[in-house]
Amino acid sequence: MGSILFGEDDPERWADLGISLITLFQVLTLSSWENVMLPMQAIYWWAWIYFFSFISICSITILNLVIAILVDVVNHQK
C-alpha cells in the first residue's frame, strides 16, 4: 500500500515492493522512522495516520505472536 500511495513522491524509499518492505521494516523497528514519515507528511497531511496505524497493528501482531509462543511453551511444560 505504501508503494501505491507514496511511490511517485519518494521513489528512493517506495519505488517497488522490495524497497517498500525494507522501508516498512525500518518504520516497524522505529529506526529513524521520522525521517521516512516527515517528508511524506509534508506532502500528504494524512500520512501520519498510515504510519501510526502500521506501527500499532504490527506491534500488536508481534506481541500476540510472542504471547502465543509463551502460552504454548507453558502448555508443553505441564
N, C-alpha and C positions, 0 to 999 in steps of 0.2 A: 504494500500500500504506500510505503514511503517513496518507492521508485516512481509510482504514478503521480503522487502529489508533489514531490519536490525534485524530480529528476531533471526537469528543464531548467530550474533555477540554480541548482547546485550539483552539476554533473560529477564533480570530483568525489562527492560522498553518496550520491543517489543514482548514478548512471545506469547500473544494471543490478540484477538480483544479488550477485556475489558481493559487490561493493556495499550494497544496501544492508546485507546481513552483517558485514563487518561493522558498519556504522551503528546498526541496532545493537550489536554486542557491546560496542563502546558505550552506548547510552545505557544499556542494562547494567553494566558494571559501574556506572557513574564515573567513568574515567573521562574527564573533560567534556561531559555531555552538554554543558552550557555553550561550548564552542560549536556544537552541532545545532543546538536549538536556537540560539540568539540570531544568527543570520536568517534563519527561516522565519523567526518571529518578526523580524524587521519587514519581511515581505508579506507574510500572512499573519494577521493578528491571532488567529485560532491555532497556530502551530503548537502553542504550549499545551493545548488540550490533547493533541496527538501524543506528545512526548510524555506527559504526566500519566495519561491513561495507559500507554505502553509500559512504563515503569511499574505502575500499580498492578496491572494484570499479570505481567511476567513475575513480579516479586511474589505475589500471592500464589501463582502456579508453582514456582520453585519451592516456596515454603510448604505447600501441600505435598509435594513430592518428597521432601525431606521428612515430614511428619509420617507419611505413609511408609517410608523405609524404616523409620524408628519403630512404628507400631508393628510392622512385620517381623522385625528382629526380636522384639519383646515377645510376640506370639510364638515364635520358634524356640525361644528360651524355655518356655513353660512346658 
